């Protein structure tokens, strides 16, 4: 609180203006600041960690030979290289084939177009289901259940995402985003093989050879 103190100069002269010393007590302001801090702490919503759902390929009850056929026919392998570049190949890898690996990017005409082209059946069914949801013909729970069943389509592709040591965390997140956008129900993040590194080396000729030489030798010995 403010206090006004009169200063006595001892002169006692008439007609002379008296001087006052003003002292402002800020102690109540400290209490008010503490109350405001407590209020904002209690009323503020704390940031929650964001998570991303990753669906891993299921092992259906079929023979090993049938599993290999399914993997070979529907598999898409996505390699994350250096400088935000993306590479891919279809089916079972033949590492001796230099034309196996293709280059693309994260644009709408790149990886997304490739995945949508291989997943057209699921994409069309999901589009129809979303239209039903917008028209309120199905509930949210029914929408979730039916979308899961649609993505289990045996003809849908299985995408294997392999990140090299030269890719970034952002590249991996971008690849996972494309899985969600393209309604890919079966995908997994797996370790990159020595043969995949050799394909990158043979295709790019952008410094991969000297940087990957020791890693390729190490992986081949395992």
PyMOL CGO cylinders between C-alpha atoms (Angstrom):
from pymol import cmd
from pymol.cgo import CYLINDER

trace = [
    CYLINDER, 0.00, 0.00, 0.00, 1.12, 3.56, -0.55, 0.3, 1, 1, 1, 1, 1, 1,
    CYLINDER, 1.12, 3.56, -0.55, 2.31, 5.65, 2.34, 0.3, 1, 1, 1, 1, 1, 1,
    CYLINDER, 2.31, 5.65, 2.34, 2.80, 9.40, 2.45, 0.3, 1, 1, 1, 1, 1, 1,
    CYLINDER, 2.80, 9.40, 2.45, 5.37, 10.65, 4.88, 0.3, 1, 1, 1, 1, 1, 1,
    CYLINDER, 5.37, 10.65, 4.88, 5.74, 14.31, 5.73, 0.3, 1, 1, 1, 1, 1, 1,
    CYLINDER, 5.74, 14.31, 5.73, 9.27, 15.63, 5.78, 0.3, 1, 1, 1, 1, 1, 1,
    CYLINDER, 9.27, 15.63, 5.78, 9.92, 18.11, 8.55, 0.3, 1, 1, 1, 1, 1, 1,
    CYLINDER, 9.92, 18.11, 8.55, 12.66, 20.55, 7.57, 0.3, 1, 1, 1, 1, 1, 1,
    CYLINDER, 12.66, 20.55, 7.57, 12.60, 22.19, 11.00, 0.3, 1, 1, 1, 1, 1, 1,
    CYLINDER, 12.60, 22.19, 11.00, 12.38, 25.70, 9.58, 0.3, 1, 1, 1, 1, 1, 1,
    CYLINDER, 12.38, 25.70, 9.58, 8.80, 26.31, 10.46, 0.3, 1, 1, 1, 1, 1, 1,
    CYLINDER, 8.80, 26.31, 10.46, 8.57, 29.10, 7.94, 0.3, 1, 1, 1, 1, 1, 1,
    CYLINDER, 8.57, 29.10, 7.94, 5.15, 30.23, 6.96, 0.3, 1, 1, 1, 1, 1, 1,
    CYLINDER, 5.15, 30.23, 6.96, 4.15, 30.11, 3.29, 0.3, 1, 1, 1, 1, 1, 1,
    CYLINDER, 4.15, 30.11, 3.29, 6.75, 27.51, 2.38, 0.3, 1, 1, 1, 1, 1, 1,
    CYLINDER, 6.75, 27.51, 2.38, 5.39, 24.42, 0.57, 0.3, 1, 1, 1, 1, 1, 1,
    CYLINDER, 5.39, 24.42, 0.57, 5.70, 21.22, 2.53, 0.3, 1, 1, 1, 1, 1, 1,
    CYLINDER, 5.70, 21.22, 2.53, 7.52, 18.29, 0.94, 0.3, 1, 1, 1, 1, 1, 1,
    CYLINDER, 7.52, 18.29, 0.94, 6.25, 14.75, 1.18, 0.3, 1, 1, 1, 1, 1, 1,
    CYLINDER, 6.25, 14.75, 1.18, 8.12, 11.45, 0.65, 0.3, 1, 1, 1, 1, 1, 1,
    CYLINDER, 8.12, 11.45, 0.65, 5.91, 8.87, -1.13, 0.3, 1, 1, 1, 1, 1, 1,
    CYLINDER, 5.91, 8.87, -1.13, 6.63, 5.19, -0.46, 0.3, 1, 1, 1, 1, 1, 1,
    CYLINDER, 6.63, 5.19, -0.46, 4.79, 2.53, -2.50, 0.3, 1, 1, 1, 1, 1, 1,
    CYLINDER, 4.79, 2.53, -2.50, 4.54, -0.92, -0.92, 0.3, 1, 1, 1, 1, 1, 1,
    CYLINDER, 4.54, -0.92, -0.92, 4.52, -3.64, -3.63, 0.3, 1, 1, 1, 1, 1, 1,
    CYLINDER, 4.52, -3.64, -3.63, 4.08, -6.55, -1.25, 0.3, 1, 1, 1, 1, 1, 1,
    CYLINDER, 4.08, -6.55, -1.25, 0.42, -7.14, -2.28, 0.3, 1, 1, 1, 1, 1, 1,
    CYLINDER, 0.42, -7.14, -2.28, 1.56, -7.33, -5.94, 0.3, 1, 1, 1, 1, 1, 1,
    CYLINDER, 1.56, -7.33, -5.94, 3.69, -10.37, -5.12, 0.3, 1, 1, 1, 1, 1, 1,
    CYLINDER, 3.69, -10.37, -5.12, 0.66, -12.15, -3.71, 0.3, 1, 1, 1, 1, 1, 1,
    CYLINDER, 0.66, -12.15, -3.71, -1.37, -11.20, -6.77, 0.3, 1, 1, 1, 1, 1, 1,
    CYLINDER, -1.37, -11.20, -6.77, 1.31, -12.54, -9.14, 0.3, 1, 1, 1, 1, 1, 1,
    CYLINDER, 1.31, -12.54, -9.14, 1.41, -15.84, -7.28, 0.3, 1, 1, 1, 1, 1, 1,
    CYLINDER, 1.41, -15.84, -7.28, -2.36, -16.12, -7.54, 0.3, 1, 1, 1, 1, 1, 1,
    CYLINDER, -2.36, -16.12, -7.54, -2.24, -15.44, -11.29, 0.3, 1, 1, 1, 1, 1, 1,
    CYLINDER, -2.24, -15.44, -11.29, 0.54, -18.01, -11.83, 0.3, 1, 1, 1, 1, 1, 1,
    CYLINDER, 0.54, -18.01, -11.83, -1.41, -20.61, -9.86, 0.3, 1, 1, 1, 1, 1, 1,
    CYLINDER, -1.41, -20.61, -9.86, -4.56, -19.83, -11.84, 0.3, 1, 1, 1, 1, 1, 1,
    CYLINDER, -4.56, -19.83, -11.84, -2.87, -20.22, -15.22, 0.3, 1, 1, 1, 1, 1, 1,
    CYLINDER, -2.87, -20.22, -15.22, -1.11, -23.42, -14.14, 0.3, 1, 1, 1, 1, 1, 1,
    CYLINDER, -1.11, -23.42, -14.14, -4.41, -25.00, -13.12, 0.3, 1, 1, 1, 1, 1, 1,
    CYLINDER, -4.41, -25.00, -13.12, -6.36, -23.81, -16.15, 0.3, 1, 1, 1, 1, 1, 1,
    CYLINDER, -6.36, -23.81, -16.15, -3.76, -24.46, -18.85, 0.3, 1, 1, 1, 1, 1, 1,
    CYLINDER, -3.76, -24.46, -18.85, -3.95, -27.73, -20.78, 0.3, 1, 1, 1, 1, 1, 1,
    CYLINDER, -3.95, -27.73, -20.78, -0.58, -29.43, -20.84, 0.3, 1, 1, 1, 1, 1, 1,
    CYLINDER, -0.58, -29.43, -20.84, 0.74, -30.58, -24.20, 0.3, 1, 1, 1, 1, 1, 1,
    CYLINDER, 0.74, -30.58, -24.20, 0.11, -34.26, -24.78, 0.3, 1, 1, 1, 1, 1, 1,
    CYLINDER, 0.11, -34.26, -24.78, 2.62, -36.49, -26.62, 0.3, 1, 1, 1, 1, 1, 1,
    CYLINDER, 2.62, -36.49, -26.62, 1.53, -37.22, -30.16, 0.3, 1, 1, 1, 1, 1, 1,
    CYLINDER, 1.53, -37.22, -30.16, 1.63, -40.83, -31.26, 0.3, 1, 1, 1, 1, 1, 1,
    CYLINDER, 1.63, -40.83, -31.26, 1.37, -42.45, -34.64, 0.3, 1, 1, 1, 1, 1, 1,
    CYLINDER, 1.37, -42.45, -34.64, -0.27, -45.82, -35.17, 0.3, 1, 1, 1, 1, 1, 1,
    CYLINDER, -0.27, -45.82, -35.17, 1.82, -48.30, -37.13, 0.3, 1, 1, 1, 1, 1, 1,
    CYLINDER, 1.82, -48.30, -37.13, 0.17, -51.40, -38.52, 0.3, 1, 1, 1, 1, 1, 1,
    CYLINDER, 0.17, -51.40, -38.52, 2.51, -54.33, -38.95, 0.3, 1, 1, 1, 1, 1, 1,
    CYLINDER, 2.51, -54.33, -38.95, 1.94, -57.14, -41.48, 0.3, 1, 1, 1, 1, 1, 1,
    CYLINDER, 1.94, -57.14, -41.48, -0.08, -60.05, -40.11, 0.3, 1, 1, 1, 1, 1, 1,
    CYLINDER, -0.08, -60.05, -40.11, 0.95, -63.68, -40.40, 0.3, 1, 1, 1, 1, 1, 1,
    CYLINDER, 0.95, -63.68, -40.40, -2.08, -65.44, -41.83, 0.3, 1, 1, 1, 1, 1, 1,
    CYLINDER, -2.08, -65.44, -41.83, -2.56, -69.14, -41.19, 0.3, 1, 1, 1, 1, 1, 1,
    CYLINDER, -2.56, -69.14, -41.19, -1.19, -70.34, -44.54, 0.3, 1, 1, 1, 1, 1, 1,
    CYLINDER, -1.19, -70.34, -44.54, 1.79, -72.37, -45.61, 0.3, 1, 1, 1, 1, 1, 1,
    CYLINDER, 1.79, -72.37, -45.61, 5.25, -70.83, -45.90, 0.3, 1, 1, 1, 1, 1, 1,
    CYLINDER, 5.25, -70.83, -45.90, 5.17, -71.27, -49.68, 0.3, 1, 1, 1, 1, 1, 1,
    CYLINDER, 5.17, -71.27, -49.68, 1.91, -69.32, -49.92, 0.3, 1, 1, 1, 1, 1, 1,
    CYLINDER, 1.91, -69.32, -49.92, 3.31, -66.64, -47.65, 0.3, 1, 1, 1, 1, 1, 1,
    CYLINDER, 3.31, -66.64, -47.65, 6.31, -66.22, -49.96, 0.3, 1, 1, 1, 1, 1, 1,
    CYLINDER, 6.31, -66.22, -49.96, 4.00, -65.90, -52.97, 0.3, 1, 1, 1, 1, 1, 1,
    CYLINDER, 4.00, -65.90, -52.97, 1.94, -63.24, -51.20, 0.3, 1, 1, 1, 1, 1, 1,
    CYLINDER, 1.94, -63.24, -51.20, 5.03, -61.29, -50.24, 0.3, 1, 1, 1, 1, 1, 1,
    CYLINDER, 5.03, -61.29, -50.24, 6.50, -61.51, -53.73, 0.3, 1, 1, 1, 1, 1, 1,
    CYLINDER, 6.50, -61.51, -53.73, 3.34, -60.43, -55.54, 0.3, 1, 1, 1, 1, 1, 1,
    CYLINDER, 3.34, -60.43, -55.54, 2.22, -57.61, -53.25, 0.3, 1, 1, 1, 1, 1, 1,
    CYLINDER, 2.22, -57.61, -53.25, 5.45, -56.35, -51.72, 0.3, 1, 1, 1, 1, 1, 1,
    CYLINDER, 5.45, -56.35, -51.72, 6.68, -52.82, -52.27, 0.3, 1, 1, 1, 1, 1, 1,
    CYLINDER, 6.68, -52.82, -52.27, 10.05, -51.92, -50.77, 0.3, 1, 1, 1, 1, 1, 1,
    CYLINDER, 10.05, -51.92, -50.77, 10.71, -48.23, -50.10, 0.3, 1, 1, 1, 1, 1, 1,
    CYLINDER, 10.71, -48.23, -50.10, 14.30, -47.14, -49.50, 0.3, 1, 1, 1, 1, 1, 1,
    CYLINDER, 14.30, -47.14, -49.50, 15.03, -43.80, -47.85, 0.3, 1, 1, 1, 1, 1, 1,
    CYLINDER, 15.03, -43.80, -47.85, 18.30, -42.42, -49.16, 0.3, 1, 1, 1, 1, 1, 1,
    CYLINDER, 18.30, -42.42, -49.16, 20.36, -39.31, -48.63, 0.3, 1, 1, 1, 1, 1, 1,
    CYLINDER, 20.36, -39.31, -48.63, 19.31, -35.75, -49.46, 0.3, 1, 1, 1, 1, 1, 1,
    CYLINDER, 19.31, -35.75, -49.46, 15.58, -36.56, -48.94, 0.3, 1, 1, 1, 1, 1, 1,
    CYLINDER, 15.58, -36.56, -48.94, 15.54, -38.95, -51.91, 0.3, 1, 1, 1, 1, 1, 1,
    CYLINDER, 15.54, -38.95, -51.91, 13.26, -41.98, -52.10, 0.3, 1, 1, 1, 1, 1, 1,
    CYLINDER, 13.26, -41.98, -52.10, 13.73, -45.22, -54.03, 0.3, 1, 1, 1, 1, 1, 1,
    CYLINDER, 13.73, -45.22, -54.03, 11.50, -48.26, -54.50, 0.3, 1, 1, 1, 1, 1, 1,
    CYLINDER, 11.50, -48.26, -54.50, 11.12, -51.62, -56.17, 0.3, 1, 1, 1, 1, 1, 1,
    CYLINDER, 11.12, -51.62, -56.17, 8.33, -54.17, -56.48, 0.3, 1, 1, 1, 1, 1, 1,
    CYLINDER, 8.33, -54.17, -56.48, 8.24, -57.82, -55.49, 0.3, 1, 1, 1, 1, 1, 1,
    CYLINDER, 8.24, -57.82, -55.49, 11.10, -60.01, -54.43, 0.3, 1, 1, 1, 1, 1, 1,
    CYLINDER, 11.10, -60.01, -54.43, 14.48, -58.27, -54.87, 0.3, 1, 1, 1, 1, 1, 1,
    CYLINDER, 14.48, -58.27, -54.87, 16.97, -59.46, -57.45, 0.3, 1, 1, 1, 1, 1, 1,
    CYLINDER, 16.97, -59.46, -57.45, 20.04, -57.57, -56.37, 0.3, 1, 1, 1, 1, 1, 1,
    CYLINDER, 20.04, -57.57, -56.37, 21.94, -58.46, -59.54, 0.3, 1, 1, 1, 1, 1, 1,
    CYLINDER, 21.94, -58.46, -59.54, 19.44, -56.50, -61.64, 0.3, 1, 1, 1, 1, 1, 1,
    CYLINDER, 19.44, -56.50, -61.64, 20.64, -52.88, -61.92, 0.3, 1, 1, 1, 1, 1, 1,
    CYLINDER, 20.64, -52.88, -61.92, 17.26, -51.76, -63.30, 0.3, 1, 1, 1, 1, 1, 1,
    CYLINDER, 17.26, -51.76, -63.30, 15.32, -53.02, -60.28, 0.3, 1, 1, 1, 1, 1, 1,
    CYLINDER, 15.32, -53.02, -60.28, 15.54, -49.85, -58.21, 0.3, 1, 1, 1, 1, 1, 1,
    CYLINDER, 15.54, -49.85, -58.21, 13.61, -46.72, -59.24, 0.3, 1, 1, 1, 1, 1, 1,
    CYLINDER, 13.61, -46.72, -59.24, 13.84, -43.18, -57.90, 0.3, 1, 1, 1, 1, 1, 1,
    CYLINDER, 13.84, -43.18, -57.90, 10.86, -41.06, -56.83, 0.3, 1, 1, 1, 1, 1, 1,
    CYLINDER, 10.86, -41.06, -56.83, 10.00, -38.35, -54.29, 0.3, 1, 1, 1, 1, 1, 1,
    CYLINDER, 10.00, -38.35, -54.29, 7.38, -37.43, -51.67, 0.3, 1, 1, 1, 1, 1, 1,
    CYLINDER, 7.38, -37.43, -51.67, 5.26, -35.34, -54.03, 0.3, 1, 1, 1, 1, 1, 1,
    CYLINDER, 5.26, -35.34, -54.03, 1.71, -36.17, -55.07, 0.3, 1, 1, 1, 1, 1, 1,
    CYLINDER, 1.71, -36.17, -55.07, 3.00, -37.53, -58.37, 0.3, 1, 1, 1, 1, 1, 1,
    CYLINDER, 3.00, -37.53, -58.37, 5.76, -39.51, -56.68, 0.3, 1, 1, 1, 1, 1, 1,
    CYLINDER, 5.76, -39.51, -56.68, 5.49, -42.12, -53.94, 0.3, 1, 1, 1, 1, 1, 1,
    CYLINDER, 5.49, -42.12, -53.94, 1.84, -41.33, -53.29, 0.3, 1, 1, 1, 1, 1, 1,
    CYLINDER, 1.84, -41.33, -53.29, 0.82, -41.97, -56.89, 0.3, 1, 1, 1, 1, 1, 1,
    CYLINDER, 0.82, -41.97, -56.89, 2.72, -45.28, -56.86, 0.3, 1, 1, 1, 1, 1, 1,
    CYLINDER, 2.72, -45.28, -56.86, 1.03, -46.47, -53.67, 0.3, 1, 1, 1, 1, 1, 1,
    CYLINDER, 1.03, -46.47, -53.67, -2.43, -45.36, -54.79, 0.3, 1, 1, 1, 1, 1, 1,
    CYLINDER, -2.43, -45.36, -54.79, -1.96, -47.15, -58.09, 0.3, 1, 1, 1, 1, 1, 1,
    CYLINDER, -1.96, -47.15, -58.09, -1.14, -50.43, -56.31, 0.3, 1, 1, 1, 1, 1, 1,
    CYLINDER, -1.14, -50.43, -56.31, -3.93, -49.99, -53.75, 0.3, 1, 1, 1, 1, 1, 1,
    CYLINDER, -3.93, -49.99, -53.75, -6.83, -48.89, -55.93, 0.3, 1, 1, 1, 1, 1, 1,
    CYLINDER, -6.83, -48.89, -55.93, -9.33, -51.46, -54.64, 0.3, 1, 1, 1, 1, 1, 1,
    CYLINDER, -9.33, -51.46, -54.64, -8.90, -50.43, -51.03, 0.3, 1, 1, 1, 1, 1, 1,
    CYLINDER, -8.90, -50.43, -51.03, -8.84, -46.72, -51.92, 0.3, 1, 1, 1, 1, 1, 1,
    CYLINDER, -8.84, -46.72, -51.92, -12.19, -46.98, -53.74, 0.3, 1, 1, 1, 1, 1, 1,
    CYLINDER, -12.19, -46.98, -53.74, -13.80, -48.88, -50.87, 0.3, 1, 1, 1, 1, 1, 1,
    CYLINDER, -13.80, -48.88, -50.87, -12.48, -46.37, -48.34, 0.3, 1, 1, 1, 1, 1, 1,
    CYLINDER, -12.48, -46.37, -48.34, -13.78, -43.49, -50.45, 0.3, 1, 1, 1, 1, 1, 1,
    CYLINDER, -13.78, -43.49, -50.45, -17.25, -45.03, -50.50, 0.3, 1, 1, 1, 1, 1, 1,
    CYLINDER, -17.25, -45.03, -50.50, -17.11, -45.62, -46.75, 0.3, 1, 1, 1, 1, 1, 1,
    CYLINDER, -17.11, -45.62, -46.75, -16.10, -42.01, -46.09, 0.3, 1, 1, 1, 1, 1, 1,
    CYLINDER, -16.10, -42.01, -46.09, -19.06, -40.80, -48.16, 0.3, 1, 1, 1, 1, 1, 1,
    CYLINDER, -19.06, -40.80, -48.16, -21.37, -42.93, -46.01, 0.3, 1, 1, 1, 1, 1, 1,
    CYLINDER, -21.37, -42.93, -46.01, -19.81, -41.46, -42.90, 0.3, 1, 1, 1, 1, 1, 1,
    CYLINDER, -19.81, -41.46, -42.90, -20.30, -37.91, -44.16, 0.3, 1, 1, 1, 1, 1, 1,
    CYLINDER, -20.30, -37.91, -44.16, -23.96, -38.70, -44.80, 0.3, 1, 1, 1, 1, 1, 1,
    CYLINDER, -23.96, -38.70, -44.80, -24.21, -40.15, -41.27, 0.3, 1, 1, 1, 1, 1, 1,
    CYLINDER, -24.21, -40.15, -41.27, -25.25, -43.52, -42.68, 0.3, 1, 1, 1, 1, 1, 1,
    CYLINDER, -25.25, -43.52, -42.68, -22.72, -45.23, -40.39, 0.3, 1, 1, 1, 1, 1, 1,
    CYLINDER, -22.72, -45.23, -40.39, -21.59, -44.40, -36.87, 0.3, 1, 1, 1, 1, 1, 1,
    CYLINDER, -21.59, -44.40, -36.87, -18.01, -43.58, -35.95, 0.3, 1, 1, 1, 1, 1, 1,
    CYLINDER, -18.01, -43.58, -35.95, -17.52, -47.02, -34.41, 0.3, 1, 1, 1, 1, 1, 1,
    CYLINDER, -17.52, -47.02, -34.41, -18.90, -48.72, -37.52, 0.3, 1, 1, 1, 1, 1, 1,
    CYLINDER, -18.90, -48.72, -37.52, -16.65, -46.58, -39.68, 0.3, 1, 1, 1, 1, 1, 1,
    CYLINDER, -16.65, -46.58, -39.68, -13.56, -47.64, -37.71, 0.3, 1, 1, 1, 1, 1, 1,
    CYLINDER, -13.56, -47.64, -37.71, -14.50, -51.33, -37.78, 0.3, 1, 1, 1, 1, 1, 1,
    CYLINDER, -14.50, -51.33, -37.78, -15.28, -51.35, -41.50, 0.3, 1, 1, 1, 1, 1, 1,
    CYLINDER, -15.28, -51.35, -41.50, -12.12, -49.42, -42.40, 0.3, 1, 1, 1, 1, 1, 1,
    CYLINDER, -12.12, -49.42, -42.40, -10.02, -52.02, -40.56, 0.3, 1, 1, 1, 1, 1, 1,
    CYLINDER, -10.02, -52.02, -40.56, -11.73, -54.83, -42.49, 0.3, 1, 1, 1, 1, 1, 1,
    CYLINDER, -11.73, -54.83, -42.49, -11.27, -53.04, -45.81, 0.3, 1, 1, 1, 1, 1, 1,
    CYLINDER, -11.27, -53.04, -45.81, -7.55, -52.58, -45.21, 0.3, 1, 1, 1, 1, 1, 1,
    CYLINDER, -7.55, -52.58, -45.21, -7.18, -56.30, -44.54, 0.3, 1, 1, 1, 1, 1, 1,
    CYLINDER, -7.18, -56.30, -44.54, -7.82, -56.97, -48.23, 0.3, 1, 1, 1, 1, 1, 1,
    CYLINDER, -7.82, -56.97, -48.23, -5.50, -59.77, -49.33, 0.3, 1, 1, 1, 1, 1, 1,
    CYLINDER, -5.50, -59.77, -49.33, -4.85, -57.96, -52.61, 0.3, 1, 1, 1, 1, 1, 1,
    CYLINDER, -4.85, -57.96, -52.61, -3.59, -54.82, -50.88, 0.3, 1, 1, 1, 1, 1, 1,
    CYLINDER, -3.59, -54.82, -50.88, 0.16, -54.19, -51.00, 0.3, 1, 1, 1, 1, 1, 1,
    CYLINDER, 0.16, -54.19, -51.00, 2.60, -54.89, -48.18, 0.3, 1, 1, 1, 1, 1, 1,
    CYLINDER, 2.60, -54.89, -48.18, 5.04, -51.99, -47.89, 0.3, 1, 1, 1, 1, 1, 1,
    CYLINDER, 5.04, -51.99, -47.89, 8.48, -52.44, -46.35, 0.3, 1, 1, 1, 1, 1, 1,
    CYLINDER, 8.48, -52.44, -46.35, 10.13, -49.17, -45.33, 0.3, 1, 1, 1, 1, 1, 1,
    CYLINDER, 10.13, -49.17, -45.33, 13.91, -49.31, -45.09, 0.3, 1, 1, 1, 1, 1, 1,
    CYLINDER, 13.91, -49.31, -45.09, 15.81, -46.25, -43.92, 0.3, 1, 1, 1, 1, 1, 1,
    CYLINDER, 15.81, -46.25, -43.92, 19.50, -45.90, -44.68, 0.3, 1, 1, 1, 1, 1, 1,
    CYLINDER, 19.50, -45.90, -44.68, 21.93, -44.24, -42.30, 0.3, 1, 1, 1, 1, 1, 1,
    CYLINDER, 21.93, -44.24, -42.30, 21.90, -41.19, -44.56, 0.3, 1, 1, 1, 1, 1, 1,
    CYLINDER, 21.90, -41.19, -44.56, 18.15, -40.54, -44.32, 0.3, 1, 1, 1, 1, 1, 1,
    CYLINDER, 18.15, -40.54, -44.32, 16.55, -38.29, -41.70, 0.3, 1, 1, 1, 1, 1, 1,
    CYLINDER, 16.55, -38.29, -41.70, 13.80, -38.73, -39.13, 0.3, 1, 1, 1, 1, 1, 1,
    CYLINDER, 13.80, -38.73, -39.13, 11.63, -36.43, -41.24, 0.3, 1, 1, 1, 1, 1, 1,
    CYLINDER, 11.63, -36.43, -41.24, 11.97, -38.82, -44.20, 0.3, 1, 1, 1, 1, 1, 1,
    CYLINDER, 11.97, -38.82, -44.20, 10.64, -41.67, -42.07, 0.3, 1, 1, 1, 1, 1, 1,
    CYLINDER, 10.64, -41.67, -42.07, 7.70, -39.59, -40.82, 0.3, 1, 1, 1, 1, 1, 1,
    CYLINDER, 7.70, -39.59, -40.82, 6.89, -38.53, -44.40, 0.3, 1, 1, 1, 1, 1, 1,
    CYLINDER, 6.89, -38.53, -44.40, 6.88, -42.17, -45.49, 0.3, 1, 1, 1, 1, 1, 1,
    CYLINDER, 6.88, -42.17, -45.49, 4.55, -43.14, -42.63, 0.3, 1, 1, 1, 1, 1, 1,
    CYLINDER, 4.55, -43.14, -42.63, 2.26, -40.24, -43.53, 0.3, 1, 1, 1, 1, 1, 1,
    CYLINDER, 2.26, -40.24, -43.53, 1.99, -41.60, -47.06, 0.3, 1, 1, 1, 1, 1, 1,
    CYLINDER, 1.99, -41.60, -47.06, 0.90, -44.96, -45.63, 0.3, 1, 1, 1, 1, 1, 1,
    CYLINDER, 0.90, -44.96, -45.63, -2.03, -43.26, -43.91, 0.3, 1, 1, 1, 1, 1, 1,
    CYLINDER, -2.03, -43.26, -43.91, -2.94, -41.08, -46.88, 0.3, 1, 1, 1, 1, 1, 1,
    CYLINDER, -2.94, -41.08, -46.88, -2.91, -44.05, -49.28, 0.3, 1, 1, 1, 1, 1, 1,
    CYLINDER, -2.91, -44.05, -49.28, -4.83, -46.33, -46.86, 0.3, 1, 1, 1, 1, 1, 1,
    CYLINDER, -4.83, -46.33, -46.86, -2.02, -48.87, -46.69, 0.3, 1, 1, 1, 1, 1, 1,
    CYLINDER, -2.02, -48.87, -46.69, -3.08, -51.35, -44.01, 0.3, 1, 1, 1, 1, 1, 1,
    CYLINDER, -3.08, -51.35, -44.01, 0.02, -53.53, -43.99, 0.3, 1, 1, 1, 1, 1, 1,
    CYLINDER, 0.02, -53.53, -43.99, 3.42, -51.93, -43.68, 0.3, 1, 1, 1, 1, 1, 1,
    CYLINDER, 3.42, -51.93, -43.68, 6.51, -52.29, -41.53, 0.3, 1, 1, 1, 1, 1, 1,
    CYLINDER, 6.51, -52.29, -41.53, 9.81, -50.58, -40.77, 0.3, 1, 1, 1, 1, 1, 1,
    CYLINDER, 9.81, -50.58, -40.77, 12.64, -53.07, -41.27, 0.3, 1, 1, 1, 1, 1, 1,
    CYLINDER, 12.64, -53.07, -41.27, 16.42, -52.94, -41.40, 0.3, 1, 1, 1, 1, 1, 1,
    CYLINDER, 16.42, -52.94, -41.40, 18.01, -52.18, -44.73, 0.3, 1, 1, 1, 1, 1, 1,
    CYLINDER, 18.01, -52.18, -44.73, 19.83, -55.13, -46.32, 0.3, 1, 1, 1, 1, 1, 1,
    CYLINDER, 19.83, -55.13, -46.32, 23.31, -55.16, -47.81, 0.3, 1, 1, 1, 1, 1, 1,
    CYLINDER, 23.31, -55.16, -47.81, 21.79, -55.83, -51.23, 0.3, 1, 1, 1, 1, 1, 1,
    CYLINDER, 21.79, -55.83, -51.23, 19.61, -52.72, -50.89, 0.3, 1, 1, 1, 1, 1, 1,
    CYLINDER, 19.61, -52.72, -50.89, 22.69, -50.65, -50.11, 0.3, 1, 1, 1, 1, 1, 1,
    CYLINDER, 22.69, -50.65, -50.11, 24.39, -52.08, -53.20, 0.3, 1, 1, 1, 1, 1, 1,
    CYLINDER, 24.39, -52.08, -53.20, 21.40, -51.08, -55.33, 0.3, 1, 1, 1, 1, 1, 1,
    CYLINDER, 21.40, -51.08, -55.33, 21.60, -47.54, -53.98, 0.3, 1, 1, 1, 1, 1, 1,
    CYLINDER, 21.60, -47.54, -53.98, 25.29, -47.47, -54.68, 0.3, 1, 1, 1, 1, 1, 1,
    CYLINDER, 25.29, -47.47, -54.68, 24.93, -48.69, -58.27, 0.3, 1, 1, 1, 1, 1, 1,
    CYLINDER, 24.93, -48.69, -58.27, 22.01, -46.41, -59.10, 0.3, 1, 1, 1, 1, 1, 1,
    CYLINDER, 22.01, -46.41, -59.10, 22.98, -43.06, -57.63, 0.3, 1, 1, 1, 1, 1, 1,
    CYLINDER, 22.98, -43.06, -57.63, 26.75, -42.73, -58.08, 0.3, 1, 1, 1, 1, 1, 1,
    CYLINDER, 26.75, -42.73, -58.08, 26.45, -39.76, -55.69, 0.3, 1, 1, 1, 1, 1, 1,
    CYLINDER, 26.45, -39.76, -55.69, 29.01, -40.66, -53.09, 0.3, 1, 1, 1, 1, 1, 1,
    CYLINDER, 29.01, -40.66, -53.09, 27.27, -43.80, -51.88, 0.3, 1, 1, 1, 1, 1, 1,
    CYLINDER, 27.27, -43.80, -51.88, 30.09, -46.08, -53.00, 0.3, 1, 1, 1, 1, 1, 1,
    CYLINDER, 30.09, -46.08, -53.00, 32.87, -44.86, -50.69, 0.3, 1, 1, 1, 1, 1, 1,
    CYLINDER, 32.87, -44.86, -50.69, 30.49, -44.22, -47.80, 0.3, 1, 1, 1, 1, 1, 1,
    CYLINDER, 30.49, -44.22, -47.80, 28.69, -47.57, -48.04, 0.3, 1, 1, 1, 1, 1, 1,
    CYLINDER, 28.69, -47.57, -48.04, 31.60, -49.80, -48.86, 0.3, 1, 1, 1, 1, 1, 1,
    CYLINDER, 31.60, -49.80, -48.86, 32.49, -50.75, -45.29, 0.3, 1, 1, 1, 1, 1, 1,
    CYLINDER, 32.49, -50.75, -45.29, 28.84, -51.10, -44.27, 0.3, 1, 1, 1, 1, 1, 1,
    CYLINDER, 28.84, -51.10, -44.27, 28.10, -53.43, -47.21, 0.3, 1, 1, 1, 1, 1, 1,
    CYLINDER, 28.10, -53.43, -47.21, 31.07, -55.63, -46.36, 0.3, 1, 1, 1, 1, 1, 1,
    CYLINDER, 31.07, -55.63, -46.36, 30.00, -55.74, -42.71, 0.3, 1, 1, 1, 1, 1, 1,
    CYLINDER, 30.00, -55.74, -42.71, 26.39, -56.71, -43.51, 0.3, 1, 1, 1, 1, 1, 1,
    CYLINDER, 26.39, -56.71, -43.51, 27.46, -59.38, -46.01, 0.3, 1, 1, 1, 1, 1, 1,
    CYLINDER, 27.46, -59.38, -46.01, 29.63, -61.06, -43.37, 0.3, 1, 1, 1, 1, 1, 1,
    CYLINDER, 29.63, -61.06, -43.37, 26.71, -61.33, -40.94, 0.3, 1, 1, 1, 1, 1, 1,
]
cmd.load_cgo(trace, "trace")
